């Protein structure tokens, strides 16, 4: 079986690629940076260089003869990119597409509408699909590292609202399972971490692990928007982030699913485990 991984040099895509390699596959990767991909995977992958924003001959070549593809797109133009990729995949005779989506397609929050339109594009193509509707990743917490390390503070507009971040390893395992088994075609799989935590609670746990007090400081939506603009990605992305943080504050994103356990036969990995694996980033 031949599988193509898009976004392979990113965090989730690289985890999926390494799992395929360990499973005895020789995956294809579609990347913009060949040197970075070579550093990550050596000669254990078949490399195809191109850009999902401008799919063309490079993507057609990468998809030709592929049994399945892992699709990872992001940003406000996500739906048009998904539509372009799936059309090439249909033409190439690909049998299964696993798309990393978001749990927020069910709430309409933040980036949810972008992914919902992307899901629609895949459905309308007739391509057999599996959508991974994931909670936000625990690795997003690394965005707090600088302020925690330098000031001992986490600033957010999420109030006391809670969310069940998912460990990236769980997400990669679910994606790889769906891609290699084909057992969940036509399904939308909801996956989250094992417990919903407030940002204040996560800050306290970080402090306990690194041995110093980390305080939570609440921002207004306006202050949060200014901070989001500094992250990069533009105003539409900043708008989406603030919408997500507001939804957390209002208690609309507390979903905890049994998806990981149902799919993998084990409990999802806890935030404390991720934190112990990454504690030095906050010191």
C-alpha angles and dihedrals in degrees: 000000000000121000130187120210119200119198087027096157092054123089100264096033092052092050090052092047093051090049091053090050091049088049091060098260128128100218127201116231127203108205142156095216113054094180092055091047091050090051090052100042109017111202094328094101138053106243126219118177122209146098127266088212088067107028112188141127093336092058093043090054091047092051097044107110094003115139095200140005134207108217120203118173131157142183136054092300091054095115095054090047092050090049093051094047096047092050091055089046092052091049090049092053097244110173103206139020123198109197124194103225131160138255086236092078084080094054102033089232126145113323090001095101091051091054093041090059089046090052090050090053091054093047093049091052092063091233112147104248148180118203117206103207099195136184117235115289126258087227088069085075088074085077087074094052100096097050091044094048096045103031107015090237139117114201121198144142093227096100113192093329118129136222133181104231114198126229110246090230090059091049093049091048092051092048093048091047092051093045099047101038101039087209096132105049112153092019134118107214117205112207129177140155122274099262140023112237134183119238088245090056091049090049090053091050091049089051092050092053097046094040101242136092115265114194127204116229119192121225130199118243088254093053091045090052091053090050092048091053088057090057090066128232096109136262097301091055091047089050090052093050093050089048089054093047090049091051090051090050091051093051096248099123103053096116116144112185134190090223098116093049093045093049101037103027094237139085118271116257116265128240089243090061092052090046094053089050091053105028096119091065089070098047 
